[in-house]
Amino acid sequence: MIRKNIKKFIFSSVILLFVSFSVRGEEIEVSDTEKEAALQELAEKYSADNYRGVNRVELMDGIILCPDVIKASPSGFLQMFFKGKVPPNEDRYETVVYFPLNSIEAINGQYVDQYAANLTLGNYYFYLARNLQKAKECYEKALKIHPEERVVIENLGYCYMKTKEFKKAVELGEKAINLYPHNENVWFNLGMAYLALGDNQKAIKCYGKVLLLNPDSKAAGMVHANLGSIYYHEGKIKEAEYHLKKAKTIFKVKNDKREIEIVDKVLKKIQSPLSGQKTTELDER
């Protein structure tokens, strides 16, 4: 039980995340009931009524903690240090707790910018921790506050694609093209979402917009590669070969060796006498 772990590692650290605790680097999944019990225990020991730390941290659920020391992390967490019963002259703490900033309402009377908190945490989970589920949750909250932020829209769309929530990716992509109709990347992302849903015609329409907006971009190279894959699987070998060669030309200019290698493999197969055998190279990109 978490309550037992908190007591066991007194004079050590207890790291509180959304629905899990980490003790000395070991992450422990907890239920909402256990999380609530642990928070209540912290509140009983270190709340404004029971503890006289120099700082005041107001959590979203109404709990107010008074840590002796606070430190903000660039990744979007607040670290709180509590002396507790440790003698004042000793350089150690009874408990150290980490809270995500999007679960904190105010610190020393200053309200936490929830858009910035969710964006920072979202970026941490997206780029560093590679936890797309948690990144998605943070980006969704950030987008509710500022629904027109393109970077958040694009990253959230990527999360939806990777978690196979293709309908959500399409819905988000449709909003994105209304907000940024002249940006080739949002059209490409929407095309990818439609392709994942199996709607090739709508995907091709979106890809056409990419080629109109910026025919020499990396997105255009990806479009030609995807069109090559679509036409190849439809048995339209000449169209497939045309688009794959266009993709290779763009990738050469961009010096994208990985994409060139993928396209070359497919071109060799469709140009071989056994070109009737379908390949999945582009599907696995």
N, C-alpha and C positions, 0 to 999 in steps of 0.2 A: 504494500500500500504506500501511496505517496506520503501520507502523514508520517509513517514510520521512517521513510527515507529522509525526510526533512530533519527529523530528530537525530537520526544516525549520523548525518554529515554536518552537524552543527560545528561551527568554526571552519566550515568549508564553504562550498558554493551550491546554491540551488538555482538553476536556470529555468525560468518560466517562459514557455512559448505559448502559441495559441491553444493547443489542446495536448501539449506534451511537456514533460519536464526533462531537463538534462542534468544529471548529477555527475560531476567529474567527467564530463564529455560523453556519458552514456545516456542516450535518449530513451525515455520511457513514455510510451503512449498511455494516456489517461482518459477516463470517461469524463463527461461533463460534471457528473456528481463528485468525482474525486477532485477535479479542478476547483469546483466551488468550495469543497471542504478545505483544500489547501489555501485558497485565497482567504477564506474565513479565518483560518489559523494565523495567516500573516496579519490580517486586520486586527485580530485580538491582541497580538504581540506588539505590533508596530503602528497602530492607528493613531490619529491625532489625539484621541482620548486616552490612550494608554502609553504613548511613547513621545519623547520630547526631542526628536531629531530636529536639525536646523532647517530642513527642507520640507516642502509640502507638495505631494504628488497626488492629484485627483484622478482616479481611474474612471472609466466610462460607466462602470456598474455602481458608482456611488461610494466606493471604498476610498478613504483618504489615508495614505501612508506618509510617515515622517522620517525618511532616511537621514542618516548622518551625512552621507556624501552621495552625490549623483554624478554620473558621467554619461554623456550622450555618445553613442556609437555612430560612425558615418553610415553604417548599414541600416540604421533606422531603429535601433534598440536603445532603451534607457537602462543603465546599470545603477542599481541602488545598493548602498552598503549600510548595514545596520550593526552597531556595536552591541546592542542588547546588554547582556550581563558581563561582557568582557571589561576588565578594568580599564579606565580611561587612559592610563599610561602605556598600555600594550598596543603594539602596532598590528592589530588583527581585528577581524569582524566576526560576529556571530553568524550572520547570514548575508549573502550577496544574491540579489535577484535581478533578472533581466526581463523587462517588459517591452513588447513591440510598441512603438510610439502611437500606432493607430488604435491602441486600447487605452490611451491616456488622454484625458480631457484637458488638464492644465498642469503646469509645473511652476510652482512658486508664483501663482496668480496669473501666469501667462498661458493663454490658450494655445494648444498644439494645433498647428496648421494641418488639418487632416488630409488635405490634398497632397501636401509635401510629404507627410508621413507615409501615406499609402503608396505614393510614387516611389519614394526611396526604398521602402520595403519590397515593393514589387520588382524594382530593378535588382535588388539584392538577390531575391529568389530566382529571378529570370536569368541574370547574367552570371552570378557567382554560385549560388547554392544549386541551381538547375532544378528547382522544385517548382514545376509549372503549375501545379494545383494551387499552391500558396500564392504564387505570382499572380495567377488568374484572379484569386479572391481580392488581392490588393488592388489590381488594376480596375476591377469592376467597381470597387468603392471610389477610386480616384475619378473614374469616368462619370460617376453620378454627380460629382462635384463640378467637374469641368468636362462636359461631354464633347468638346471639340478638339481635344488635344490629340494631334495626329500620331505622335510617338506611342502614346498609351493605346490608341486604337489599333495600331499596327502590331504592337507586342501582345495585346489581348487577343487579337485575331490569330496570331501564331499559336498562342496557348490553346485556343479553341481547336485549331487544326490538329495539334499534337495530341490533344485529349479526345479527338474524334467527335467533337461537338460541331459537326459541319453545318447544321442549320443555324446555329448561333453565329458561326463564322460568316455565313451568307448575310444574315440580318445585320451584323456589324459592318460588313463590307458595303452593303447597300447604303447605310448611313454615311459611311466614309466617302463614297463617290459623290454624294450630295453635298458634303462639306468641302471636298477637295476634288472637284471634277477634272482638274488639269494636272493631277499628279499621277504619273504612270504606275507608281508602286501600289496605290490603293486599288487601281483597276486590275493589276496583276494578281493581288491577293484575293480579290473577289473572284477572278477567273479560276484560281486554284481551289477556292471553296466550292464553286459550282462543279468543277471537275471531280472533286472528291465525292460530291453528291451524285455523280453520274450524268449530269446535265451538260453534255459536250457542246451543244449549240450555244447555250448561254456563256459557257467558258470561252468559246471561240469569239463571241461578240465582245467580251471583255478584253481578250487578248488583242483584238483588232484596235481597240482604243489605245492600248499601250503602244502599238506600232505607229499609230497616228501622232501620239503625243511626243514620243522620243524614240525614234526607230534605231538609234545607235546605243541605247542604254543597256546596262546589264540585264534589266528587266526584259528588254526586247529580245536579248539573246535567250533568256529562259523561255520566253513566249515561243520563239521559233523551235526550240527544243521540244517543248510540250506539244506544239502543233504537229511536229514531226512524229511524235509518239501517237497522237490521236489519229492522224491519217494512216500511219503504218498499221495500227490495229483495225482500221476500217478497210484495209486492203488497198489504199491509194498510195502506191509505192512512189510514184513520181512526185506527188505533192509532199510526201514524207521526206524524200531525199532533198528536195528543194529547201525545205525549212531547216533540216538538220545542217545543210551546208551554210545557210545563212547564220545559224546559231554558232557554228564553228568559226566563221569569219569574225563575228562580234567578240567571241571569247578570246580569239587570238589577239585582237586589239586590246582587250582588257587583261591579257596575260593570265587568263584563268585556266591553268593547266588541268585542274581537276575536271572541270566541265568539258574541256576539249577531249580528254581521255574518254569520258562517258559517251560523248557524241561520236567519236571515232569508232568505238566498239559497235555502236548501233549501225553506223554507216557501212562498216565492213560486212555486217550480217545481211543487211538488205541489198547490198551489191553483190553478194555471193550467189551461186546457183541455187542455194537452199533458202533463198529469201522468203519463201512461203512459211518458214517456221518462225513464229512470233517470238520476239525477245522482250524481256522485262527490264532491261537495263535502265531505260528512262523512268519506268514506273517506280524504281527503287531509289531515285535520286533524292 
